[in-house]
Amino acid sequence: MKNNALRQALVIIALGATITINALANIVPINGLNTGQISDSFDVYFVPAGYVFSIWGLIYLALAGYAIYQALPAQRNNERLRSIDGLFIASSFFNSAWIFAWHYQQFAALPT
């Protein structure tokens, strides 16, 4: 992507959309079920304790740190960041798509 400022903005937008969709999945909830309710509908012999899922807060904090860092004017022409930002944006898209597939119980669309 030649326009580095646009690339930087797209990373911020992609992360913002991902966090918003993940939050709304449980606040609204999407399709009338929150993420845990869908998970609880499966007979599983081992389910991690609830606190284990708090790791996602740390993950999103780290992603936000990256998004802010890459958006700094000094990083605008950083080739290393330019090389991974497309993957970051794709990852954000697939994270959001996964949430919709999960909440609409389209499990065949999810990787196994």
Buried (B, 14 or more C-beta within 10 A) or exposed (E): EEEBEEBBEBBBEBBEBBBEBBEEBBEEBBEEBBBEEBEEEEEEEEEEEEEEEEEEEEEBEEBBEBBEEBBEEEBBEBEEBBEEBEEBBEBBEEBBBBBBBBBEEEEEEEEE
